[in-house]
Amino acid sequence: MACPESGSRISHSNLIGAKPDFIISLSRDVTMLLVYGSGVWLLFCMVGCRRFFNCSILTMGDEYVNRWFLVCALLGLCAAGCSMASDTNTQNANRPAAAASPTATAAAAAQPAKNTNANAKEVVNESKGDVTGAYFAAGTLPGDFSEIEHLSLATIDENGNPAPLNGFIRPKRRSAKDYQLVNPKLNGRNLTFTTATVGGVGYSFTGTFEKLDNFSANPPPSDEVILRGTLKKTQDGEVVAETKVNFTYSAGG
């Protein structure tokens, strides 16, 4: 036969201390009967002595008889009240302790643990990210953008000193002039820039880094897309072409 689970076991001491309801009720009834019976017996004795024996010692007026009757009634009510209070206390003592609320337990379990350290490290890494390097288009660009070899970004100047974000778009023809970036902005992981025009042609870009890090010290895999966005080509200030582009990273440039 299988043993009952520990949560449903009842200790031997609890079984001994528990009183059946009918015993409690019988005890209360007997107490009340004895009290009322004693009062009635005393009343009859007093009246009988006065009538039949005409005993001057026990002779009492109606006022004293009424007082004795009230005293007996009060004693009976007190006994009944004490019995009922004892019954209530016993039932409360024998009542099993309430189990923990399953809703509260589930709510506490449902709350996910907060990984504040990991989040803090991620914010620090992004705030200290160094995007210096070359970015090459993944795949083949459309014909209107075929002259582009790569995008170069840097946070240093020509002398290697720290500087605001700068860079250029380098054409494939070595004799062609670079398209210098004009006021590039890196807001969080969002990158925007326009270029100076060369022969009336210029470019603009709006995109987002998949992640930020010190790429020169921790370069991502060469085939991993690190920057995504929209590249536009302008001719004499008018947009003539537009394409979605994905860039991979290289430490050169």
C-alpha positions, 0 to 999 in steps of 0.5 A: 500500500502506498504511503500517503504524501507528507503534506497530508500526514496528521501527527499523533498529538493532533489526533489525541488533542482533537475533540469530536463535536458531539462530546463538546456539545454534550459537555456544554449541555450537561454544564447548563443542565447542572447549573439550571437544575441547582438553581431550581432545586435551591428555589424550591427548597427555599419556598418549601421551607417557608410554606411547610416549616414556617422556619423563621431563619429560612423565611424570605420575602419575594424580593430575595427569592427573585434575587436568587433566581436572577443569580442562578440565571446569570450563572447559567448564562456564564457557564454557557458562554464559557462552554461556547468559547472553549468550543470555538477555541478548540475548533480553531486549534484543530483547524489545519493551517492554511496552505500558501496561495497558489496565485501568489506562489505562481506570481513570485515564480513567474517573475524573471531574474534581473540580469542587471550586470549583463545589461550594464556591461552591454551599455558600457560596451556600446558607449565605448564602441570603436567603429574604426575600420573598413566596411565592405558591401556584402554581395554585389551592389546595383549598377548605380553604386558599382563604383564603390569599393568600401566605406571607411570610418574612424575616430582618429585623425590623420596623425592618430589622435582621438577625433570626432567620427570621420571617414569617406567612401572610396571608389574602386578607381585608384585615381578617383577622389574619395567622397569625404563624409560630411558631419557623420553622426553615430547616435547609439547604434544608428549611423547617418552621414552624407558625403561631399560631392565629386563631379556633382555626385554624392551619397547619403546613408542611414543605417544601424549597427547590429552591435557595437564594440572595439572592432579594431581590438575585437574584430567580428567574423569577416562574413558577419553583417555588422551594419545595415541601412539604406544608401542613396546616390545624388546627382546635382542634389537630386536622388537618382538611385537608392538601395538597401545595403549590408556591410561586413567589417575589415580592420583595414581602410 
